[in-house]
Amino acid sequence: MEEHGLVARRVFAEVPARVEYSTTELGLDLEPVLLALCQWGQRHAEARNEAGEIADCIVRPRRTDAIAA
């Protein structure tokens, strides 16, 4: 994802080693897709009576236009 410009990687010269990843503007464009995929997965799990077996699927929107999409 870093190579494709979706996330930025920042390496800190610390011991122990520390690396932080952040979403780029290009990566933020995927928010509506990730939200839709998350919602589909939750509906699918509920339809199969497996909702209790899946991990929480949370995408925290950072842009208001992604919420409306």
N, C-alpha and C positions, 0 to 999 in steps of 0.2 A: 504494500500500500504506500509505503514511503517512496519507492521508486516511481510510482504512478502519480505522485503528488497529492494523495488523499490525506496523508498524515505527515507531520513534521517530527523529527527525532532530535532531541537535545541531550548530549552526553555531558555529564558533569565529571570533572577531575577530582573525584572523591574516593575515599576508601571507607566502607565498601562502595563499589561502583554503583552509580545511579544514572538512570536514563529516564527521560520523560517524553511521552508522546502527546501530541496535540493535533486536533483536526484542522486542516487547512480550509480556506474558503471553498476550494474545489470539493473537499470531502464533505463539507456541510451541505452541499447540494444533494447528497445522498440521504439526508434526513427523512424526507417524505417516503422514500423507498424502504428505508429501515423500519419506519413506523408502520407502514402497511404490511411488511413481512412479519413483524412482531404480532400485529393484530390477527393476521391470518393464522399464525402458529397457535395463538391462544384459542381461536375459534376451533381449529382442527383438533386440538387436545381436548377441548370440552366435548366436541361431537363424538370423540372416541372414549369418553369417560376417563381421560388421562390427565386432566388438568392438575390434579394433585401430585403428579409425578414429574412435572416439568419445573425447571428453575424459573424464577421471576424473569420476565422478559420486559425490560424497561429501557426505553430510549428517551433520554432527557433532551427535549428540543431546546435549542439555543436561539432559534429565530422564530418570530411570531408567524411568518408566512409558511413555515413548515408545519405548524399546528393546524392551520386552516386547510392545508392540502389533503 
